[in-house]
Amino acid sequence: MQFRLRDLLVATVVLAGMGALVLPAIQASREAARRTTCANNLKQLGLGIHNYHDTFKRIPPASTGKDAAPRIGWQVRILPFTEQSPLYDQLNMKLPNLPAESFDMWNGPKGGPGHIEHFNLTAEIQYPYEVCPDDHRASVTNGYAQTSYSGNLGSQNTASGSADCQPFDVAGIHFETARGSVLFGDTDDKHQLSGIFSRQTYEPITFADVLDGTPYTFAAGEILGDCHPNETGWWDVDGAGNAHASTSVPLNTKTTCVRSRREAMNRGYFMPQCFDQSNTNFSWGFRSNHPSGANFLLCDGSVVFINNEVDYTAYQRYGGRADTMSSEQ
């Protein structure tokens, strides 16, 4: 049996058409698998939080108080409760307190006594559940293992240094008036913190403090390190994965995910002139590379996928553990 050139061309066109039909389905299947892996990572973090709470009767603190050692985040504290005790045991928890000037919040340690030693053996070691497959940032950057997940700061004020780049800064709309007005949640008083974690609040927060109900309050969610100014990952108290994401920033706002105003304009990002990551009213938000939203860990340990079109007021209420947003509208 002989094939003519026309027959071969017809067969090629048919096969190409079939490929065009099948490829989107394959891509969608792969994305679903990546999203599931990402959700499972958050579930592992949730198990660690709950196991820690069962043992110490509090949610793991994201801080030991302002400028107090050890400067570790909540994700470090749950290591023994996620089968990572050997890694946790490498840390020296008996180092002296460090003066504030020994640490640069944007660039890490300046050589203050003990801080570098504290992380010497561990800061570049990556935890197996820290990186979402859709997050393309390098797993280790500037000597610190990175993460795709941050603790929930809540419906908290994240005003930028520049008044021209803080559109999400109206009390009662973009953050809670009663609990969320302290900038970045930098307070020792848990009653001035909207969410679950803060880089300065050491006062015990328990699940009993989640008055809105644990199934209705975020504990943590997805972030993209390439969009965030804090580069010390999940190890450090001032790393992006500790307590550096607020629901005041609308979900998947990506203005600070680029490196120039022109690129932000080309991508159609909101207020492209605010692309610099120091504009915290943009950069301190939850976001992912999933096509339509991001995964969030709830305080009851379950994981939900929140769509980009989520009602903004509802998003704020998910952020606050005991919010008063409904009475402020």
Residue, then its C-alpha position, 0 to 999 in steps of 0.5 A: m500500500q502506497f501513501r501519496l503526498r496528499d495523504l501524508l499532508v492530511a494525516t499531518v493536519v489531523l494529528a496537529g489538530m488532535g494535538a491542539l485539542v489535547l495540549p490544553a487538557i494536559q497543561a490544565s492537568r499539570e497545573a492542577a497537580r502543581r496546585t494540589t502539591c502546593a495545598n499539601n505543603l500548606k497542610q504540612l505547615g498546618l499540622g506543625i502549627h496544631n502540633y505546636h499548639d497542642t504542646f505549648k497551648r499557643i500558636p507558634p510565635a513569629s517573634t520573641g519580641k522586638d530585637a530579642a534573640p533568637r530571631i527566628g520565625w514561626q516556621v522554624r519553631i514548628l520544625p520538631f513538629t513536622e519531623q524535622s527535629p535534627l534540623y531544629d537541633q542545629l540551632n543555638m537558642k542561647l545566644p545573647n540579645l542583639p542590639a537593633e543596629s546589628f541587623d538590617m531588616w532588608n539585607g540580613p545580619k550586619g555581623g552582630p555577635g551571634h546572629i550569623e553563628h545562629f544561622n551558620l549551619t542552617a539558613e541555606i537548608q531547605y525545608p521539604y514543604e516550603v516551595c510551591p511548584d508554581d513559584h519560580r524563585a530560586s530555592v536559596t537566595n542570598g544565603y537563605a532558604q526561600t518560601s512560597y508561604s507567609g503567616n497571616l498578618g491579617s487585615q492590617n495596615t501596610a502603608s508604604g513610605s510614599a504617600d503616592c503609593q498607598p491606595f489600600d490604606v483606608a481604615g475600616i475598608h483596607f484594614e481593621t480600625a480597632r485591631g489593624s491600625v498599627l503599621f505592619g502589626d509591629t506591636d507587643d499587644k496582641h489586641q492590636l494585631s488583626g491576624i495570627f502572626s507578627r514579627q514583634t508580637y510575642e504575647p501568646i495567641t491561641f486558637a481561643d483568640v480566633l473569635d471568628g472561628t478557626p474555619y473562617t480565618f487565615a493562618a497562612g497563605e501563598i506569597l511570591g518572594d520575587c515580589h517581596p522586599n524581605e529576602t531572608g525566607w522562612w528562617d528569619v524573623d524578618g523574612a518574607g515567610n514569617a509574618h509579611a502578608s496582609t489581606s489589606v493588599p488585594l489578592n494577587t496584586k503584582t505591581t511589585c513583581v516586576r523590575s521597572r515601571r515600563e514592565a508593569m505598564n506592559r503587563g497592565y498592573f495597577m499603578p505601575q509607578c509603584f513597582d518598587q518593592s519598598n512600596t509595602n502597601f503593594s508588596w506585603g500581600f498574598r499572591s501566587n502564579h496559579p492562573s486564578g487565585a491562591n491557596f490559603l491555610l485556615c486556622d482549623g488546618s484545612v486548605v482552601f483556594i481563594n479566587n482572584e474575584v473574591d469579595y474584598t470585604a469578605y477577604q478582609r474578614y478572612g484575614g482578621r481573627a476577631d474582626t470588626m469590619s462589618s460594623e465599620q462599613 
